[in-house]
Every structure is written in structure tokens, then in C-alpha cells.
Amino acid sequence: MKKVVVFGGAGFLGSYLVEELAARGYETIVCDILEENPFEHDLITYQRCDIMNTIEVDSIINENIEIVYNLAGFANLEKAIHNPFETMELNVLGNINILNAIRKQNVSRFVYASSAYAMNKKGSFYGISKLTSEKMVEEFNKRYGLSYTILRYGSVYSELDFDNNYIYHLVAKAIKTGKIEHEGDGKEVREYIHAHDAAILSVDVIQSESFVNKQIVLTGAERMKRIELFKMIREILGKDLDICLNGGGYEHHYKYTPYSFEPSLSKKLIANPHIDMGQGLLRCIKAVYNNDK
């Protein structure tokens, strides 16, 4: 049975990834900063770990570990804009601590959770931190032969209430206030992917050698403008929501595509079958109502 370590495994996407790994029979060690184990599964163990603490990181990565995922660090773009030091410290130095620990052991694959913002000049300090960490992973491959897969996640959402789950909070605010407010013109295009689908693809990549030393983009199957998303929410809720588009305030986000020219080209991977956007929104709406009871 393969042993997998997931740093940041108790977070938004990490929690889905850990459940998927266990469902496929991987013995999974979750490393995060929560005090208690949030999982109940025979194949999942929890170990509190701060990725800035090299002693703690080194103690987890041993000769029995075959695969390591890193989903830890700063994941909120808006907060990262106002916290450049913390963003670079966690996302870059924290990742280097993990890479150094891996280098000392016989780990067969390192999977780094990057972002679509690593492919774009937008994203401020968050995008810079992700791109820098990607380059560090590639350099560890050149210097030490570390096998890796870089996953560039697009717009991930689900029905779980996490800080960086944009759609959940959009739906929750629409239900509570009767309106949707957006800092932009609504023409921004995204390819939303449910966290469950993203987790499936994130495990698929370690089961194939074709994804070794590659950059993979994980996004949804359909392109959707923000205004189309807002109207879909209004239609599903079945009530007259006010949609307020405030024009500016979107300079740190890409508008139509995350792609810009770069030397490290990536492949795109889409879940098939996948959770339809309408079905995903229904899950979010039900979750909001259930959480308010």
C-alpha cells in the first residue's frame, strides 16, 4: 500500500483530495495546523505540522513515503495582495522546506498545488509566489532528479464553507442580502471546477507516468462569464436578486484567460464525467440553507 503525505490536507481543496486518496486505497498522512484530526477514516492519519518548521517537516518525510502533495500556504488572492511577506514566506519558503525534506528521502513523486495565476501577469504577490515555487520545483528536478507534477488549479468551488471558496460565499451573500455585488463589469470569463472533480484529477496524475515532470492545468469543462453565473444563481433561487456591477477593482485578476506567454507550457486536464455547474450551485444553495438552521 502506497503512503502519501498531504501538506495542507485539512484545507478547502485538500480535504477533498485526502478523501479521494483514501477512497482509492492510499494510506494518507494529513499535515496541517489544525489542533485536532478532522477526518474519520482508517486510512487517514493526522499530524499537526507547520511547514515553516523544518524539524517538523523533516520528521514526517521518511523512507516509507512515496508521494508528497503540497497544498499548504496562502491561498486567498485578496489577502495575499495586502500581505506580501507572509505570502512569499509560506508559499515559497514553506515549499522549499518540503522540497529539502523530500530530497533527503526516496520519494517517487512530488505534486505541487499551483494556480492559474502562475501563468499570468495578474495575481499580484500570490501569482508571483506560485510561479516562484514552480521554478524551485523545476530546479530541484534538474539538480537532484526530483520527479514532480505541477497542478495549476483554476476556479475551484464547492458547497463547503471555506474562506477562499468564492462561489459559496457569493451564494450565501445573495441568499442573505437579496443581491449580488461584483467589482467588475461581469464579462470576466472563468472555467469553474468543483473541488470533488479537481480532487479526482489530482489523484489521477499520480497513477500515470505521462504526468511526470509536467505542468497540468485543472479547470472546468465550460467557459462562463461572471454575469452568466450571477443570472444562473438568480434563476435557481427563483427570486429577484439585484445584480450590482461596480466596474473597477479587478486589476489583480485576469479577465478572459489566465494564459500569457511563458517557457513552461502546460497541458489541460478536464474531469469526465464532471459535476455540472447548475448541480454544483444547487449543492452550494442547500449547504447555505442547512448551515443557517
C-alpha beads as a LAMMPS data file, in Angstrom:
LAMMPS data file: protein, C-alpha beads

293 atoms
292 bonds

1 atom types
1 bond types

-500.0 500.0 xlo xhi
-500.0 500.0 ylo yhi
-500.0 500.0 zlo zhi

Masses

1 110.0

Atoms # bond

1 1 1 0.000 0.000 0.000
2 1 1 1.447 3.379 -1.043
3 1 1 1.971 6.005 1.639
4 1 1 1.060 9.577 0.730
5 1 1 1.657 12.797 2.649
6 1 1 -0.607 15.785 2.032
7 1 1 0.577 19.107 3.433
8 1 1 -2.414 21.430 3.756
9 1 1 -4.709 18.412 3.662
10 1 1 -7.282 19.894 6.057
11 1 1 -7.951 22.911 3.845
12 1 1 -10.584 23.561 1.186
13 1 1 -9.246 21.521 -1.735
14 1 1 -7.005 19.421 0.492
15 1 1 -9.935 17.861 2.351
16 1 1 -11.429 16.625 -0.932
17 1 1 -8.051 15.324 -2.096
18 1 1 -7.455 13.387 1.127
19 1 1 -10.883 11.731 0.944
20 1 1 -10.258 10.752 -2.693
21 1 1 -6.844 9.282 -1.883
22 1 1 -8.319 7.194 0.926
23 1 1 -11.194 6.080 -1.302
24 1 1 -8.630 4.684 -3.752
25 1 1 -6.758 2.820 -1.047
26 1 1 -3.827 5.140 -0.354
27 1 1 -2.590 5.316 3.219
28 1 1 -2.670 9.066 3.728
29 1 1 -0.931 11.259 6.299
30 1 1 -2.545 14.682 6.573
31 1 1 -0.304 17.514 7.752
32 1 1 -1.874 20.818 8.704
33 1 1 -2.045 23.376 11.526
34 1 1 -5.399 22.313 12.999
35 1 1 -5.155 21.033 16.559
36 1 1 -7.455 18.029 16.026
37 1 1 -7.911 15.429 13.294
38 1 1 -10.927 16.420 11.136
39 1 1 -11.068 13.045 9.344
40 1 1 -12.660 9.728 10.259
41 1 1 -11.175 7.043 8.038
42 1 1 -8.959 4.029 8.770
43 1 1 -6.505 5.007 6.027
44 1 1 -6.180 8.630 7.121
45 1 1 -3.927 9.751 9.964
46 1 1 -3.398 13.332 11.065
47 1 1 -0.241 15.051 12.208
48 1 1 -0.087 18.708 13.157
49 1 1 2.714 20.381 11.225
50 1 1 3.834 23.906 10.377
51 1 1 5.617 23.927 7.015
52 1 1 7.851 26.749 8.295
53 1 1 9.220 24.380 10.933
54 1 1 11.910 22.315 9.215
55 1 1 12.209 19.883 12.132
56 1 1 8.500 19.043 11.943
57 1 1 8.590 18.717 8.137
58 1 1 11.714 16.509 8.189
59 1 1 10.165 14.218 10.807
60 1 1 7.184 13.474 8.549
61 1 1 9.057 12.743 5.322
62 1 1 10.750 9.378 5.862
63 1 1 11.857 6.420 3.731
64 1 1 8.342 4.942 3.737
65 1 1 6.746 7.914 1.983
66 1 1 6.280 7.505 -1.764
67 1 1 4.248 10.546 -2.785
68 1 1 4.035 14.050 -1.315
69 1 1 1.450 16.720 -2.106
70 1 1 1.866 20.336 -1.068
71 1 1 -1.393 22.276 -0.837
72 1 1 -0.295 24.330 2.168
73 1 1 0.268 28.066 2.242
74 1 1 -1.518 31.302 1.394
75 1 1 -4.461 30.584 -0.927
76 1 1 -6.509 33.784 -0.761
77 1 1 -5.592 36.216 -3.546
78 1 1 -7.170 39.270 -1.924
79 1 1 -5.402 38.674 1.398
80 1 1 -2.130 37.966 -0.389
81 1 1 -2.246 41.393 -2.041
82 1 1 -2.040 43.013 1.390
83 1 1 0.388 40.509 2.914
84 1 1 3.383 40.155 0.576
85 1 1 5.839 38.958 3.235
86 1 1 3.557 36.248 4.641
87 1 1 2.604 35.164 1.112
88 1 1 6.187 34.685 -0.034
89 1 1 7.226 33.125 3.269
90 1 1 4.525 30.448 3.303
91 1 1 4.195 29.788 -0.419
92 1 1 7.874 29.881 -1.345
93 1 1 9.982 29.204 1.750
94 1 1 7.462 26.704 3.120
95 1 1 7.552 24.838 -0.174
96 1 1 11.362 24.841 -0.147
97 1 1 11.319 23.275 3.324
98 1 1 9.207 20.435 1.945
99 1 1 11.429 20.065 -1.134
100 1 1 14.539 19.857 1.042
101 1 1 12.963 17.142 3.193
102 1 1 11.949 15.176 0.093
103 1 1 15.441 15.460 -1.381
104 1 1 16.836 13.513 1.566
105 1 1 14.445 10.580 1.047
106 1 1 13.373 8.274 -1.772
107 1 1 10.078 9.983 -2.647
108 1 1 8.844 8.884 -6.060
109 1 1 6.726 11.968 -6.875
110 1 1 6.138 15.473 -5.575
111 1 1 2.833 17.116 -6.514
112 1 1 2.723 20.880 -6.134
113 1 1 -0.591 22.732 -5.962
114 1 1 -0.044 25.851 -8.039
115 1 1 -2.561 28.218 -9.596
116 1 1 -3.755 29.504 -12.960
117 1 1 -2.318 32.838 -11.788
118 1 1 1.172 31.379 -12.188
119 1 1 0.562 31.576 -15.956
120 1 1 -0.493 35.222 -15.910
121 1 1 0.921 38.654 -15.158
122 1 1 -2.065 39.289 -12.897
123 1 1 -2.401 37.858 -9.411
124 1 1 -0.015 40.221 -7.627
125 1 1 2.104 38.622 -4.876
126 1 1 0.022 35.436 -4.922
127 1 1 0.744 34.725 -8.598
128 1 1 4.413 35.611 -8.130
129 1 1 4.707 33.239 -5.166
130 1 1 3.172 30.377 -7.131
131 1 1 5.364 30.935 -10.183
132 1 1 8.478 31.204 -7.997
133 1 1 7.630 27.927 -6.279
134 1 1 7.068 26.250 -9.645
135 1 1 10.552 27.325 -10.708
136 1 1 12.008 25.975 -7.473
137 1 1 10.338 22.606 -8.104
138 1 1 11.755 22.512 -11.632
139 1 1 15.225 23.396 -10.325
140 1 1 15.081 20.596 -7.736
141 1 1 14.307 18.277 -10.639
142 1 1 17.372 19.480 -12.555
143 1 1 19.710 19.430 -9.567
144 1 1 18.516 16.383 -7.661
145 1 1 16.366 14.378 -10.071
146 1 1 13.152 15.021 -8.152
147 1 1 10.120 13.748 -10.090
148 1 1 7.225 16.172 -9.916
149 1 1 3.818 17.138 -11.231
150 1 1 2.661 20.751 -11.015
151 1 1 -1.111 21.243 -10.866
152 1 1 -2.347 24.691 -11.851
153 1 1 -5.843 24.927 -10.410
154 1 1 -8.403 27.234 -11.955
155 1 1 -11.577 28.482 -10.248
156 1 1 -12.336 25.738 -7.720
157 1 1 -15.595 25.784 -5.759
158 1 1 -17.800 23.527 -3.634
159 1 1 -20.541 23.548 -1.032
160 1 1 -18.075 23.732 1.882
161 1 1 -17.702 26.987 3.809
162 1 1 -14.036 27.852 3.372
163 1 1 -12.515 31.329 3.269
164 1 1 -11.276 31.018 -0.324
165 1 1 -14.448 29.407 -1.733
166 1 1 -15.719 32.339 -3.823
167 1 1 -18.923 30.779 -5.142
168 1 1 -20.115 29.516 -1.757
169 1 1 -19.783 32.983 -0.245
170 1 1 -21.339 34.569 -3.331
171 1 1 -24.393 32.320 -2.945
172 1 1 -24.554 32.845 0.823
173 1 1 -24.497 36.625 0.460
174 1 1 -27.121 36.517 -2.318
175 1 1 -29.466 34.499 -0.090
176 1 1 -28.945 36.696 2.967
177 1 1 -28.969 40.152 1.316
178 1 1 -31.016 39.606 -1.837
179 1 1 -28.269 40.972 -4.057
180 1 1 -25.007 40.135 -5.769
181 1 1 -22.274 42.777 -5.768
182 1 1 -19.304 42.428 -8.103
183 1 1 -16.200 44.563 -8.536
184 1 1 -16.011 44.300 -12.320
185 1 1 -18.094 44.514 -15.496
186 1 1 -19.335 40.899 -15.345
187 1 1 -17.652 39.958 -18.609
188 1 1 -14.779 38.180 -16.862
189 1 1 -14.581 34.559 -18.002
190 1 1 -13.879 31.569 -15.764
191 1 1 -13.910 27.770 -16.111
192 1 1 -15.278 26.630 -12.753
193 1 1 -14.403 23.189 -11.447
194 1 1 -15.960 21.505 -8.420
195 1 1 -13.433 20.551 -5.741
196 1 1 -14.555 16.915 -5.967
197 1 1 -13.669 16.820 -9.677
198 1 1 -10.385 18.622 -9.002
199 1 1 -9.537 16.016 -6.359
200 1 1 -10.249 13.131 -8.744
201 1 1 -7.913 14.613 -11.351
202 1 1 -5.303 15.346 -8.678
203 1 1 -5.142 11.637 -7.837
204 1 1 -5.326 10.550 -11.473
205 1 1 -1.989 12.262 -12.181
206 1 1 -0.038 10.095 -9.718
207 1 1 -1.413 6.931 -11.313
208 1 1 0.165 7.642 -14.690
209 1 1 3.764 8.206 -15.747
210 1 1 2.568 10.527 -18.520
211 1 1 2.200 13.348 -15.965
212 1 1 5.735 13.098 -14.577
213 1 1 7.668 16.392 -14.781
214 1 1 4.708 18.155 -16.353
215 1 1 2.589 21.241 -15.626
216 1 1 -1.120 20.403 -15.722
217 1 1 -4.000 22.889 -15.789
218 1 1 -7.106 21.710 -13.928
219 1 1 -10.224 23.684 -14.829
220 1 1 -13.868 23.128 -15.631
221 1 1 -15.311 21.949 -18.919
222 1 1 -17.289 25.093 -19.724
223 1 1 -16.304 28.754 -20.039
224 1 1 -18.703 31.096 -18.266
225 1 1 -18.887 34.854 -17.846
226 1 1 -19.386 36.138 -14.317
227 1 1 -22.683 37.763 -15.308
228 1 1 -23.921 34.392 -16.592
229 1 1 -23.051 32.843 -13.235
230 1 1 -24.928 35.594 -11.389
231 1 1 -28.015 35.141 -13.568
232 1 1 -27.883 31.360 -13.069
233 1 1 -27.840 31.827 -9.292
234 1 1 -30.800 34.192 -9.540
235 1 1 -32.756 31.730 -11.677
236 1 1 -32.053 28.737 -9.420
237 1 1 -33.024 30.696 -6.307
238 1 1 -36.229 31.732 -8.045
239 1 1 -36.299 35.250 -6.658
240 1 1 -35.499 38.733 -7.880
241 1 1 -31.857 39.292 -6.968
242 1 1 -30.265 42.670 -7.603
243 1 1 -27.053 42.254 -9.598
244 1 1 -24.767 45.239 -8.989
245 1 1 -21.715 45.553 -11.240
246 1 1 -19.345 48.163 -9.862
247 1 1 -16.970 48.400 -12.794
248 1 1 -13.423 48.632 -11.452
249 1 1 -11.495 46.922 -8.692
250 1 1 -10.418 43.949 -10.802
251 1 1 -6.867 44.873 -11.729
252 1 1 -5.278 41.910 -9.939
253 1 1 -7.487 39.309 -11.645
254 1 1 -7.291 38.033 -15.209
255 1 1 -10.275 38.942 -17.361
256 1 1 -10.740 36.363 -20.144
257 1 1 -7.919 33.850 -19.796
258 1 1 -5.127 33.032 -17.322
259 1 1 -2.761 32.269 -20.194
260 1 1 0.122 34.500 -21.174
261 1 1 3.322 33.521 -22.958
262 1 1 5.711 31.571 -20.767
263 1 1 8.501 28.996 -21.305
264 1 1 6.876 26.255 -19.167
265 1 1 3.885 25.190 -21.225
266 1 1 1.146 23.136 -19.596
267 1 1 -1.423 20.523 -20.558
268 1 1 -5.081 20.889 -19.673
269 1 1 -6.954 18.128 -17.848
270 1 1 -10.758 18.047 -17.511
271 1 1 -12.870 15.653 -15.444
272 1 1 -15.159 13.377 -17.438
273 1 1 -17.788 12.895 -16.130
274 1 1 -17.934 16.039 -14.013
275 1 1 -20.289 17.903 -11.680
276 1 1 -22.404 20.232 -13.792
277 1 1 -22.326 23.908 -12.814
278 1 1 -26.063 24.002 -12.142
279 1 1 -25.825 20.910 -9.945
280 1 1 -22.851 22.410 -8.130
281 1 1 -24.758 25.635 -7.439
282 1 1 -27.693 23.633 -6.079
283 1 1 -25.316 21.919 -3.647
284 1 1 -23.994 25.319 -2.533
285 1 1 -27.512 26.709 -2.030
286 1 1 -28.621 23.681 0.001
287 1 1 -25.461 23.894 2.110
288 1 1 -26.037 27.585 2.859
289 1 1 -29.610 26.937 3.980
290 1 1 -28.537 23.935 6.092
291 1 1 -25.715 25.902 7.735
292 1 1 -28.138 28.676 8.691
293 1 1 -30.508 26.323 10.538

Bonds

1 1 1 2
2 1 2 3
3 1 3 4
4 1 4 5
5 1 5 6
6 1 6 7
7 1 7 8
8 1 8 9
9 1 9 10
10 1 10 11
11 1 11 12
12 1 12 13
13 1 13 14
14 1 14 15
15 1 15 16
16 1 16 17
17 1 17 18
18 1 18 19
19 1 19 20
20 1 20 21
21 1 21 22
22 1 22 23
23 1 23 24
24 1 24 25
25 1 25 26
26 1 26 27
27 1 27 28
28 1 28 29
29 1 29 30
30 1 30 31
31 1 31 32
32 1 32 33
33 1 33 34
34 1 34 35
35 1 35 36
36 1 36 37
37 1 37 38
38 1 38 39
39 1 39 40
40 1 40 41
41 1 41 42
42 1 42 43
43 1 43 44
44 1 44 45
45 1 45 46
46 1 46 47
47 1 47 48
48 1 48 49
49 1 49 50
50 1 50 51
51 1 51 52
52 1 52 53
53 1 53 54
54 1 54 55
55 1 55 56
56 1 56 57
57 1 57 58
58 1 58 59
59 1 59 60
60 1 60 61
61 1 61 62
62 1 62 63
63 1 63 64
64 1 64 65
65 1 65 66
66 1 66 67
67 1 67 68
68 1 68 69
69 1 69 70
70 1 70 71
71 1 71 72
72 1 72 73
73 1 73 74
74 1 74 75
75 1 75 76
76 1 76 77
77 1 77 78
78 1 78 79
79 1 79 80
80 1 80 81
81 1 81 82
82 1 82 83
83 1 83 84
84 1 84 85
85 1 85 86
86 1 86 87
87 1 87 88
88 1 88 89
89 1 89 90
90 1 90 91
91 1 91 92
92 1 92 93
93 1 93 94
94 1 94 95
95 1 95 96
96 1 96 97
97 1 97 98
98 1 98 99
99 1 99 100
100 1 100 101
101 1 101 102
102 1 102 103
103 1 103 104
104 1 104 105
105 1 105 106
106 1 106 107
107 1 107 108
108 1 108 109
109 1 109 110
110 1 110 111
111 1 111 112
112 1 112 113
113 1 113 114
114 1 114 115
115 1 115 116
116 1 116 117
117 1 117 118
118 1 118 119
119 1 119 120
120 1 120 121
121 1 121 122
122 1 122 123
123 1 123 124
124 1 124 125
125 1 125 126
126 1 126 127
127 1 127 128
128 1 128 129
129 1 129 130
130 1 130 131
131 1 131 132
132 1 132 133
133 1 133 134
134 1 134 135
135 1 135 136
136 1 136 137
137 1 137 138
138 1 138 139
139 1 139 140
140 1 140 141
141 1 141 142
142 1 142 143
143 1 143 144
144 1 144 145
145 1 145 146
146 1 146 147
147 1 147 148
148 1 148 149
149 1 149 150
150 1 150 151
151 1 151 152
152 1 152 153
153 1 153 154
154 1 154 155
155 1 155 156
156 1 156 157
157 1 157 158
158 1 158 159
159 1 159 160
160 1 160 161
161 1 161 162
162 1 162 163
163 1 163 164
164 1 164 165
165 1 165 166
166 1 166 167
167 1 167 168
168 1 168 169
169 1 169 170
170 1 170 171
171 1 171 172
172 1 172 173
173 1 173 174
174 1 174 175
175 1 175 176
176 1 176 177
177 1 177 178
178 1 178 179
179 1 179 180
180 1 180 181
181 1 181 182
182 1 182 183
183 1 183 184
184 1 184 185
185 1 185 186
186 1 186 187
187 1 187 188
188 1 188 189
189 1 189 190
190 1 190 191
191 1 191 192
192 1 192 193
193 1 193 194
194 1 194 195
195 1 195 196
196 1 196 197
197 1 197 198
198 1 198 199
199 1 199 200
200 1 200 201
201 1 201 202
202 1 202 203
203 1 203 204
204 1 204 205
205 1 205 206
206 1 206 207
207 1 207 208
208 1 208 209
209 1 209 210
210 1 210 211
211 1 211 212
212 1 212 213
213 1 213 214
214 1 214 215
215 1 215 216
216 1 216 217
217 1 217 218
218 1 218 219
219 1 219 220
220 1 220 221
221 1 221 222
222 1 222 223
223 1 223 224
224 1 224 225
225 1 225 226
226 1 226 227
227 1 227 228
228 1 228 229
229 1 229 230
230 1 230 231
231 1 231 232
232 1 232 233
233 1 233 234
234 1 234 235
235 1 235 236
236 1 236 237
237 1 237 238
238 1 238 239
239 1 239 240
240 1 240 241
241 1 241 242
242 1 242 243
243 1 243 244
244 1 244 245
245 1 245 246
246 1 246 247
247 1 247 248
248 1 248 249
249 1 249 250
250 1 250 251
251 1 251 252
252 1 252 253
253 1 253 254
254 1 254 255
255 1 255 256
256 1 256 257
257 1 257 258
258 1 258 259
259 1 259 260
260 1 260 261
261 1 261 262
262 1 262 263
263 1 263 264
264 1 264 265
265 1 265 266
266 1 266 267
267 1 267 268
268 1 268 269
269 1 269 270
270 1 270 271
271 1 271 272
272 1 272 273
273 1 273 274
274 1 274 275
275 1 275 276
276 1 276 277
277 1 277 278
278 1 278 279
279 1 279 280
280 1 280 281
281 1 281 282
282 1 282 283
283 1 283 284
284 1 284 285
285 1 285 286
286 1 286 287
287 1 287 288
288 1 288 289
289 1 289 290
290 1 290 291
291 1 291 292
292 1 292 293
